[in-house]
Amino acid sequence: MKTISLFLLLNICTVSSWALAPMEQHLMSASQGMSAFYMHMLSNGDEEYLQQFNQYQMSADVSMGGMNKSEHAELSNTWRTLKHDLTFRYNQREAVYFSGAIRIEYRNYLTSVYLQYKNNSSSDSRSVLSAITRIKVLSTMLAARALDLVSSDYGITDMTEHHRKFNPIEVADIINQDIQFLLASNSTVIEPGLLRKIDSKFNFIKKHLVDSKSQTAYFMVYRNMLSMSKMLKNY
Protein backbone atom coordinates (compact mmCIF):
# COMPACT_ATOMS: atom_id res chain seq x y z
CA MET A 1 0.00 0.00 0.00
CA LYS A 2 2.85 2.41 0.85
CA THR A 3 4.44 1.67 -2.54
CA ILE A 4 1.17 2.43 -4.33
CA SER A 5 0.72 5.66 -2.35
CA LEU A 6 4.24 6.81 -3.19
CA PHE A 7 3.70 5.96 -6.88
CA LEU A 8 0.51 8.02 -6.94
CA LEU A 9 2.21 10.89 -5.13
CA LEU A 10 5.10 10.92 -7.58
CA ASN A 11 2.66 11.13 -10.46
CA ILE A 12 0.63 13.86 -8.77
CA CYS A 13 3.80 15.90 -8.20
CA THR A 14 4.91 15.41 -11.79
CA VAL A 15 1.57 16.40 -13.32
CA SER A 16 0.61 19.24 -11.01
CA SER A 17 3.96 20.94 -10.49
CA TRP A 18 5.82 20.50 -13.77
CA ALA A 19 7.00 24.12 -13.72
CA LEU A 20 8.56 23.93 -10.25
CA ALA A 21 12.19 23.18 -9.49
CA PRO A 22 12.77 20.73 -6.60
CA MET A 23 13.61 23.57 -4.18
CA GLU A 24 10.43 25.43 -5.13
CA GLN A 25 8.32 22.28 -4.81
CA HIS A 26 9.89 21.49 -1.44
CA LEU A 27 9.16 24.97 -0.10
CA MET A 28 5.57 24.81 -1.36
CA SER A 29 4.91 21.32 0.02
CA ALA A 30 6.58 22.09 3.36
CA SER A 31 4.49 25.28 3.62
CA GLN A 32 1.28 23.42 2.82
CA GLY A 33 2.31 20.83 5.40
CA MET A 34 2.79 23.51 8.03
CA SER A 35 -0.67 24.91 7.30
CA ALA A 36 -2.28 21.48 7.63
CA PHE A 37 -0.26 20.79 10.79
CA TYR A 38 -1.59 23.90 12.52
CA MET A 39 -5.11 23.35 11.21
CA HIS A 40 -5.07 19.96 12.95
CA MET A 41 -4.16 21.82 16.13
CA LEU A 42 -6.69 24.64 15.66
CA SER A 43 -9.49 22.16 14.87
CA ASN A 44 -8.77 20.21 18.07
CA GLY A 45 -7.57 17.15 16.25
CA ASP A 46 -9.55 16.86 13.02
CA GLU A 47 -8.00 13.80 11.33
CA GLU A 48 -8.54 15.20 7.84
CA TYR A 49 -5.87 17.84 8.42
CA LEU A 50 -3.45 15.28 9.82
CA GLN A 51 -3.90 13.15 6.69
CA GLN A 52 -3.29 16.19 4.49
CA PHE A 53 -0.20 17.04 6.55
CA ASN A 54 1.23 13.55 5.98
CA GLN A 55 0.58 13.81 2.23
CA TYR A 56 2.36 17.16 2.02
CA GLN A 57 5.29 15.79 4.02
CA MET A 58 5.64 12.93 1.53
CA SER A 59 5.62 15.43 -1.34
CA ALA A 60 8.31 17.49 0.43
CA ASP A 61 10.39 14.30 0.81
CA VAL A 62 10.09 13.52 -2.90
CA SER A 63 11.20 17.02 -3.91
CA MET A 64 14.09 16.92 -1.42
CA GLY A 65 15.40 13.91 -3.34
CA GLY A 66 15.49 15.96 -6.55
CA MET A 67 17.61 18.81 -5.21
CA ASN A 68 21.19 19.34 -6.26
CA LYS A 69 23.98 18.15 -3.96
CA SER A 70 24.56 21.55 -2.36
CA GLU A 71 20.89 22.15 -1.53
CA HIS A 72 20.42 18.59 -0.30
CA ALA A 73 23.51 18.75 1.92
CA GLU A 74 22.37 22.02 3.48
CA LEU A 75 18.79 20.99 4.22
CA SER A 76 18.46 17.21 4.47
CA ASN A 77 19.72 16.67 8.04
CA THR A 78 17.63 19.52 9.44
CA TRP A 79 14.57 18.30 7.54
CA ARG A 80 15.04 14.76 8.81
CA THR A 81 15.31 15.95 12.44
CA LEU A 82 12.32 18.25 12.07
CA LYS A 83 10.12 15.50 10.65
CA HIS A 84 10.94 13.33 13.65
CA ASP A 85 10.09 16.13 16.07
CA LEU A 86 6.74 17.11 14.53
CA THR A 87 4.46 15.11 16.79
CA PHE A 88 1.29 16.11 18.64
CA ARG A 89 0.19 15.32 22.15
CA TYR A 90 -3.45 15.08 23.15
CA ASN A 91 -5.09 15.56 26.53
CA GLN A 92 -8.37 14.13 27.78
CA ARG A 93 -10.29 17.22 26.68
CA GLU A 94 -9.18 16.55 23.08
CA ALA A 95 -6.99 19.65 23.00
CA VAL A 96 -3.97 19.33 20.71
CA TYR A 97 -0.59 20.74 21.61
CA PHE A 98 3.11 20.32 20.99
CA SER A 99 6.41 21.78 22.17
CA GLY A 100 6.97 25.51 21.72
CA ALA A 101 10.62 24.78 20.97
CA ILE A 102 9.58 22.63 18.02
CA ARG A 103 7.38 25.47 16.73
CA ILE A 104 10.48 27.68 16.61
CA GLU A 105 12.44 24.87 14.91
CA TYR A 106 9.66 24.51 12.33
CA ARG A 107 9.54 28.27 11.70
CA ASN A 108 13.35 28.41 11.45
CA TYR A 109 13.41 25.70 8.81
CA LEU A 110 10.73 27.17 6.57
CA THR A 111 12.31 30.63 6.81
CA SER A 112 15.70 29.20 5.84
CA VAL A 113 14.27 27.38 2.82
CA TYR A 114 12.46 30.57 1.79
CA LEU A 115 15.73 32.55 1.97
CA GLN A 116 17.47 29.95 -0.20
CA TYR A 117 14.62 30.22 -2.70
CA LYS A 118 14.73 34.03 -2.57
CA ASN A 119 18.49 34.12 -3.16
CA ASN A 120 18.11 32.06 -6.32
CA SER A 121 18.80 34.36 -9.27
CA SER A 122 15.69 33.17 -11.11
CA SER A 123 13.27 33.83 -8.21
CA ASP A 124 12.82 37.50 -9.14
CA SER A 125 12.88 37.26 -12.94
CA ARG A 126 9.93 38.73 -14.78
CA SER A 127 8.20 36.26 -17.05
CA VAL A 128 4.83 34.53 -17.20
CA LEU A 129 6.11 31.23 -15.82
CA SER A 130 8.22 32.83 -13.07
CA ALA A 131 5.22 34.94 -12.00
CA ILE A 132 3.00 31.85 -11.80
CA THR A 133 5.68 30.02 -9.81
CA ARG A 134 6.01 32.86 -7.30
CA ILE A 135 2.25 33.02 -6.80
CA LYS A 136 2.10 29.26 -6.18
CA VAL A 137 5.05 29.13 -3.79
CA LEU A 138 4.73 32.40 -1.90
CA SER A 139 0.96 32.22 -1.33
CA THR A 140 1.37 28.88 0.45
CA MET A 141 4.14 30.28 2.63
CA LEU A 142 2.02 33.31 3.51
CA ALA A 143 -0.78 31.01 4.65
CA ALA A 144 1.66 28.86 6.65
CA ARG A 145 3.08 31.87 8.50
CA ALA A 146 -0.41 33.24 9.25
CA LEU A 147 -1.60 29.89 10.65
CA ASP A 148 1.65 29.46 12.59
CA LEU A 149 1.11 32.80 14.35
CA VAL A 150 -2.63 32.44 14.99
CA SER A 151 -2.10 29.00 16.56
CA SER A 152 0.67 30.26 18.86
CA ASP A 153 -0.01 31.55 22.39
CA TYR A 154 2.75 34.10 21.84
CA GLY A 155 1.77 35.42 18.41
CA ILE A 156 4.56 37.54 16.96
CA THR A 157 6.29 38.16 20.30
CA ASP A 158 8.73 35.25 19.94
CA MET A 159 9.64 36.08 16.35
CA THR A 160 13.39 36.33 15.83
CA GLU A 161 15.27 38.53 13.36
CA HIS A 162 15.72 35.43 11.25
CA HIS A 163 11.95 34.81 11.14
CA ARG A 164 11.31 38.44 10.20
CA LYS A 165 13.37 38.03 7.03
CA PHE A 166 10.15 36.60 5.66
CA ASN A 167 8.09 39.79 5.48
CA PRO A 168 4.41 39.01 4.77
CA ILE A 169 3.62 42.54 3.59
CA GLU A 170 6.46 42.53 1.05
CA VAL A 171 5.62 39.01 -0.10
CA ALA A 172 1.94 39.86 -0.54
CA ASP A 173 2.95 42.87 -2.65
CA ILE A 174 5.09 40.60 -4.86
CA ILE A 175 2.16 38.23 -5.36
CA ASN A 176 -0.16 41.12 -6.19
CA GLN A 177 2.35 42.53 -8.69
CA ASP A 178 2.68 39.14 -10.34
CA ILE A 179 -1.09 38.72 -10.62
CA GLN A 180 -1.43 42.18 -12.18
CA PHE A 181 1.49 41.46 -14.53
CA LEU A 182 -0.20 38.27 -15.72
CA LEU A 183 -3.54 40.04 -16.20
CA ALA A 184 -1.85 42.74 -18.28
CA SER A 185 0.29 40.31 -20.30
CA ASN A 186 -2.64 38.71 -22.16
CA SER A 187 -0.70 35.46 -22.04
CA THR A 188 -2.21 32.32 -23.50
CA VAL A 189 -0.46 30.22 -20.84
CA ILE A 190 -3.15 30.87 -18.23
CA GLU A 191 -6.77 31.86 -18.74
CA PRO A 192 -7.70 35.48 -17.82
CA GLY A 193 -10.88 34.27 -16.12
CA LEU A 194 -8.86 31.98 -13.86
CA LEU A 195 -6.47 34.81 -13.04
CA ARG A 196 -9.35 37.07 -12.06
CA LYS A 197 -10.64 34.37 -9.69
CA ILE A 198 -7.18 34.03 -8.14
CA ASP A 199 -6.93 37.82 -7.83
CA SER A 200 -10.32 37.92 -6.09
CA LYS A 201 -9.47 35.10 -3.69
CA PHE A 202 -6.08 36.56 -2.81
CA ASN A 203 -7.48 40.02 -2.10
CA PHE A 204 -10.27 38.45 -0.03
CA ILE A 205 -7.79 36.87 2.41
CA LYS A 206 -4.84 39.26 2.05
CA LYS A 207 -5.57 41.17 5.27
CA HIS A 208 -5.52 37.95 7.28
CA LEU A 209 -2.20 36.98 5.71
CA VAL A 210 -0.31 40.20 6.44
CA ASP A 211 -1.90 41.77 9.55
CA SER A 212 -0.59 39.98 12.64
CA LYS A 213 -3.01 41.98 14.82
CA SER A 214 -6.13 40.85 13.00
CA GLN A 215 -8.25 37.95 14.21
CA THR A 216 -7.22 35.50 11.52
CA ALA A 217 -10.12 33.51 10.09
CA TYR A 218 -8.00 30.40 9.84
CA PHE A 219 -10.57 28.11 8.20
CA MET A 220 -11.10 30.71 5.48
CA VAL A 221 -7.34 31.17 4.97
CA TYR A 222 -6.79 27.43 4.65
CA ARG A 223 -9.73 26.85 2.29
CA ASN A 224 -8.61 29.67 0.01
CA MET A 225 -5.02 28.38 0.03
CA LEU A 226 -6.28 24.98 -1.12
CA SER A 227 -8.52 26.58 -3.74
CA MET A 228 -5.70 28.73 -5.20
CA SER A 229 -3.35 25.72 -5.27
CA LYS A 230 -5.98 23.67 -7.09
CA MET A 231 -6.54 26.42 -9.66
CA LEU A 232 -2.81 26.60 -10.41
CA LYS A 233 -1.98 22.91 -10.21
CA ASN A 234 -1.63 22.49 -14.00
CA TYR A 235 0.71 25.48 -14.45
URUR-V88958 format. One line per field, one symbol per residue. phi: phi as a letter, one per 30 degrees, with the letter a starting at -180 (. if undefined). psi: psi as a letter, one per 40 degrees, with the letter a starting at -180 (. if undefined). burial: 1 if it has 9 or more other ideal C-beta (glycine too) atoms within 8 Angstrom, else 0. A space follows every 10 residues. Layout:
phi=???
psi=???
burial=???
This chain:
phi=.dddddddde ddddddbddc dedddddddd ddddededdd ddchjddedd ddeddddddd dddedcdddd ddddcddddd ddedddbcbb cddidcaadd ddeddddedd dddedddddd eddcdcaddd dddddddddd dedddddedd dcdchddcdc dddddccedd dddddddddd dddddhdddb dedddddded ddddceeddc cdcddddddd eddddddddd dcdcc
psi=dddddddddd dddddefdeh iddddddddd dddddddddd ddeffhdddd dddddddddd ddddeeiidd dddddddddd ddddegiiih ieeeihiihd dddddddddd ddddddddeh deeeihiddd dddddddddd dddddddddd ehdebedfhi dddeehhddd dddddddddd dddeefiedh hddddddddd ddddeddede heeighgddd dddddddddd dede.
burial=0000110011 0110101001 0111111111 1111111111 1100110011 0110111111 0111001000 1100110110 0100110100 0000010101 0111111111 1111111000 0010000101 1111111111 1111111111 1100000000 0010110100 1101110111 1110000001 0001111110 1100110111 0000010101 1101101110 11100
